[in-house]
């Protein structure tokens, strides 16, 4: 695969990850909003907690995805998904809709294609 296809697939996978709708009590919220807005909310409230650290790790994972090293890029995917896993573990109502499963499946497919074709 040439490098432009790899970059294109990485962008699509990140957009799919950020488009995952996390089930909430009243309505589903895109993971991208949660990942970006939660650290700002915690900083504004002077709440330096583990939740803030987890979301900062997720944001740094999004940056690591674009590095050329395959191991670091894979680590970036795992770090970017980590806050989503923590949110789902701590969620009381787990009513998953198609808005959750379609982006997750797109992310999994693209991630496996990138793992198999990168050297």
N, C-alpha and C positions, 0 to 999 in steps of 0.2 A: 504494500500500500504506500502511496506517496504521502508526503507530510501534510498536504492540504486536505486529503480525505481524513486523515487521523485527527487533524484539528477540527474539521467539520463534525466528525463523530463525537468528539469530546464536547463540543458546544451543544450538540443535540442532547447528549446524555446529561449535561448540567441543566439544560432547560427542562428536561423530563424530570430530573430530581427536584428542581425548584417548583415544578407544577404539580407535584404530589399533594393531593388534598388530604390533610390530616383530619380525622374525625373529631369533632368537638361536641360540646353539650348542646349548643343551639344550632350551629351550622359548621360546615367544613371550612378550614382555612388552608390556603396554600402554604407549603413548607417554606417556600422562599420568603414569604412575609414573616413567618415565625423566626427563621434563621437570621434575618437581617434586623428585624425590629426588636426582638427580645434583648439583645445586648444593649441597645440604646435605652430601652426602658429600665434595665437593671442599673446602668450607669447613672441615669438621671435620678433614680431613687437612692443612689449611693449604696446599692445592694451588691457587694462583691461576693457572690456566692458561687457554689459549684455549678449552678445553672448557667451563669455568665461564662465560666470557663469552658463548659461543654459547647456552648454556641460559638465561642471564639475558636475552639478547635475545629468545629464544623466549617467556619468561614476560611480558616487556614487550609483545610482540606480541599476546598474549592480552588484555591490558588495552586496547591501542589499538583493538582490534576494536569496542569499544563506544562509541567516539567518534562524533559525528554527521557529521563531515566524511567524504565518500566516499573521498577520496584517502588520508587517514590510516587509515581503516578497512581499505582495500585493502592498505596498507603493513603494517598489523597482521597480516593474514592471511599475508602473505609472510614476515614476521618469525617468526610462530608456526610456520610450516612449515619454516623454515630449519634448526633442529636436527634435524628428522626427515630431511631430505635429507642432512645431514652424517652422521647415523648410518647411513643406507642406503649412502652412498658408502664409508664405512669398514668396513662389514660384510663378512665373508668369505663367509658362507653366506646366499644370497638365495633362500630357499624361501618364497615368498609364499603365504599361505593365504587362505581366504575372510574370515578375521578381519582381514586387512589390506585387501583390496579393497573390501569392502562399506562400511566407514566412509569410505574415500577417495572412493568414488563419491558417497556422500551429501554429503560436504564439497564436492566439485566441483559437483554439481548446485545445492546451496544457494548457493554462492558466485556462480555464474553468474546465478541468479535475483536475488540481491541486487544484482549489478552492473547488470543490465538494468532493474530497477525503481526503483533509487534515483536521485534527481536532485540 
